[in-house]
Amino acid sequence: MNGITLGPVEDRDIPVLYDWINDPDLIHLSSTYKPVHEVQHIEWFNSLSKASDRVIFAIRNEAGDLVGTIQLVNIHPVFRHAELIVRIGDTANQSRGYGSAALRLLLEYAKRDLNLKRIFLHVFASNVRAIKAYENVGMEKEGCLRSHVYIDGQWDDLLIMGCLLDE
């Protein structure tokens, strides 16, 4: 699968993750931009191991370099669903299949190890590359919140996509 692996986020990843969270072009693919200060970033990083409703993986290439992160958040143990968030950081690593490969691995993990039934996500309608990757792993458009987000001076629709893991 494109030679990627999913594994723990490590201390050595902190500077790279800090650079990504402060890159407006990267952040505008999924959120509004707001600078994150180093202290905030370290607090977020340290909170990762304490959250019982979240699991985050580092996406690493064949050389072991961090190319992105993928996570399940708001994991609900009764309803057996979670929200998926994925980020491929460096633009040189985008459009190389890393995200799709990581999505497949994470969906298998969610089904096999967490016994989840449903995974959902939110994506900007303008993020065509991401939508294609989500569709390629079996996610479907479930809804649209029209003109829901204001990103980089433009209004955009927010799509809700999801998949059932037992189908």
Backbone torsions as a table, in degrees:
resi	resn	phi	psi	omega
1	MET	NA	75.5	177.9
2	ASN	54.4	17.8	175.4
3	GLY	65.7	24.4	179.3
4	ILE	-100.9	157.5	173.5
5	THR	-132.0	154.3	172.7
6	LEU	-107.9	134.5	179.9
7	GLY	-156.5	-173.6	-177.9
8	PRO	-68.3	149.1	169.4
9	VAL	-78.6	132.1	-173.8
10	GLU	-116.7	164.8	179.3
11	ASP	-54.4	-37.1	-179.1
12	ARG	-63.9	-14.9	-179.8
13	ASP	-85.3	-12.8	-174.0
14	ILE	-54.6	-49.1	-178.6
15	PRO	-63.4	-37.4	179.6
16	VAL	-67.4	-46.5	178.6
17	LEU	-61.6	-37.1	177.8
18	TYR	-63.5	-42.8	177.3
19	ASP	-62.8	-43.3	-178.8
20	TRP	-63.6	-44.0	-176.2
21	ILE	-69.0	-16.1	178.2
22	ASN	-107.3	16.1	176.8
23	ASP	-99.1	104.4	-176.1
24	PRO	-56.7	-39.9	-178.8
25	ASP	-63.0	-39.6	178.7
26	LEU	-70.8	-44.1	-178.0
27	ILE	-65.9	-35.1	-179.3
28	HIS	-64.3	-10.7	174.9
29	LEU	-74.0	-18.2	-176.1
30	SER	-143.0	-4.3	-175.3
31	SER	-164.7	172.7	170.3
32	THR	-78.1	152.8	-178.4
33	TYR	-89.4	133.3	172.7
34	LYS	-147.5	124.5	-179.0
35	PRO	-57.0	139.4	176.6
36	VAL	-108.9	125.0	-179.4
37	HIS	-80.9	155.9	-174.3
38	GLU	-57.6	-40.4	179.5
39	VAL	-62.5	-43.7	177.4
40	GLN	-61.0	-41.8	-178.4
41	HIS	-63.5	-45.1	179.7
42	ILE	-63.7	-40.5	177.8
43	GLU	-61.8	-43.9	177.5
44	TRP	-60.4	-47.6	-178.3
45	PHE	-59.2	-45.1	-179.0
46	ASN	-67.7	-24.0	-179.4
47	SER	-79.3	-14.6	-175.0
48	LEU	-57.9	-42.5	-176.4
49	SER	-76.4	-11.9	-177.0
50	LYS	-94.5	-16.0	-175.0
51	ALA	-82.7	118.6	-179.5
52	SER	-83.0	-14.2	-178.3
53	ASP	-105.7	23.2	-177.0
54	ARG	-145.3	143.2	170.0
55	VAL	-136.8	131.9	-178.3
56	ILE	-127.1	138.7	177.9
57	PHE	-122.1	144.7	167.6
58	ALA	-82.1	137.7	172.3
59	ILE	-98.8	119.8	-177.9
60	ARG	-119.8	143.2	177.9
61	ASN	-82.1	-174.3	-177.4
62	GLU	-57.8	-32.1	-178.9
63	ALA	-83.8	-4.5	-178.9
64	GLY	88.0	7.1	179.8
65	ASP	-79.2	143.7	176.4
66	LEU	-69.8	122.2	176.8
67	VAL	-113.9	-13.7	179.8
68	GLY	179.3	-175.7	174.6
69	THR	-135.0	152.7	175.1
70	ILE	-141.8	137.0	-175.4
71	GLN	-147.0	156.0	169.7
72	LEU	-110.9	128.8	-179.7
73	VAL	-124.3	162.3	-179.3
74	ASN	52.2	44.3	178.9
75	ILE	-66.8	123.4	-178.0
76	HIS	-106.5	113.1	-174.2
77	PRO	-70.7	-23.4	179.9
78	VAL	-87.3	-50.2	-178.3
79	PHE	-80.1	-12.8	175.5
80	ARG	57.9	47.4	173.7
81	HIS	-134.7	164.3	178.6
82	ALA	-155.6	158.1	176.1
83	GLU	-96.2	137.5	-178.5
84	LEU	-101.2	138.2	174.6
85	ILE	-134.1	128.5	179.3
86	VAL	-132.0	144.0	177.1
87	ARG	-144.2	123.3	168.8
88	ILE	-99.8	119.3	-167.7
89	GLY	-75.7	-70.2	-174.5
90	ASP	-73.0	131.7	-179.6
91	THR	-59.3	-26.1	177.7
92	ALA	-66.0	-21.0	179.9
93	ASN	-98.3	-3.9	178.4
94	GLN	-81.1	152.6	-179.7
95	SER	63.3	28.9	177.6
96	ARG	-115.6	5.8	178.6
97	GLY	88.4	-0.4	-179.8
98	TYR	-63.2	-43.2	-178.8
99	GLY	-64.0	-45.5	179.7
100	SER	-63.3	-41.9	179.1
101	ALA	-63.6	-42.9	179.3
102	ALA	-65.3	-38.6	178.3
103	LEU	-60.7	-45.5	179.2
104	ARG	-60.0	-45.4	179.8
105	LEU	-63.7	-41.6	-177.9
106	LEU	-69.4	-39.3	178.6
107	LEU	-63.4	-39.3	176.6
108	GLU	-64.3	-43.3	177.2
109	TYR	-59.9	-45.3	-177.9
110	ALA	-60.6	-39.1	-179.7
111	LYS	-75.8	-50.7	-173.0
112	ARG	-72.7	-47.0	-171.7
113	ASP	-98.1	-28.2	-178.9
114	LEU	-106.0	-7.5	-179.9
115	ASN	56.0	38.5	177.8
116	LEU	-81.6	152.0	179.1
117	LYS	-102.2	-33.8	-172.4
118	ARG	-138.3	138.3	174.1
119	ILE	-123.1	136.5	177.4
120	PHE	-135.2	166.4	178.5
121	LEU	-155.7	168.0	173.9
122	HIS	-117.7	138.3	-180.0
123	VAL	-145.9	141.9	176.8
124	PHE	-69.1	138.4	-179.8
125	ALA	-60.0	-27.6	-179.9
126	SER	-77.2	-10.9	-178.0
127	ASN	-89.0	69.3	-173.7
128	VAL	-60.5	-39.8	-179.8
129	ARG	-61.0	-43.6	179.1
130	ALA	-66.8	-43.5	180.0
131	ILE	-58.4	-43.2	178.5
132	LYS	-61.4	-43.7	178.7
133	ALA	-62.3	-41.8	179.5
134	TYR	-64.9	-43.1	178.4
135	GLU	-64.0	-36.0	-179.2
136	ASN	-64.5	-21.4	178.2
137	VAL	-103.5	11.6	173.2
138	GLY	98.6	8.0	177.8
139	MET	-81.3	147.8	-178.5
140	GLU	-122.7	151.5	174.5
141	LYS	-72.4	127.6	-178.1
142	GLU	-112.4	-18.0	-178.8
143	GLY	-174.9	168.4	-179.8
144	CYS	-141.8	126.3	172.5
145	LEU	-100.4	106.0	-173.2
146	ARG	-70.2	137.0	179.0
147	SER	44.4	48.4	-172.5
148	HIS	-90.0	-23.7	-176.1
149	VAL	-129.0	146.0	177.3
150	TYR	-115.5	105.3	-172.7
151	ILE	-123.4	123.1	174.5
152	ASP	51.3	44.3	175.1
153	GLY	82.4	9.8	-178.2
154	GLN	-134.4	143.2	172.0
155	TRP	-82.7	142.9	-179.9
156	ASP	-141.6	152.9	174.3
157	ASP	-79.5	151.2	175.4
158	LEU	-112.0	117.4	179.4
159	LEU	-91.6	145.1	172.0
160	ILE	-107.8	125.9	179.2
161	MET	-125.7	154.0	179.2
162	GLY	-163.0	171.0	176.0
163	CYS	-150.8	151.2	173.6
164	LEU	-96.7	131.8	-172.5
165	LEU	-84.0	-13.5	-178.3
166	ASP	-101.6	16.4	178.8
167	GLU	-109.2	NA	NA
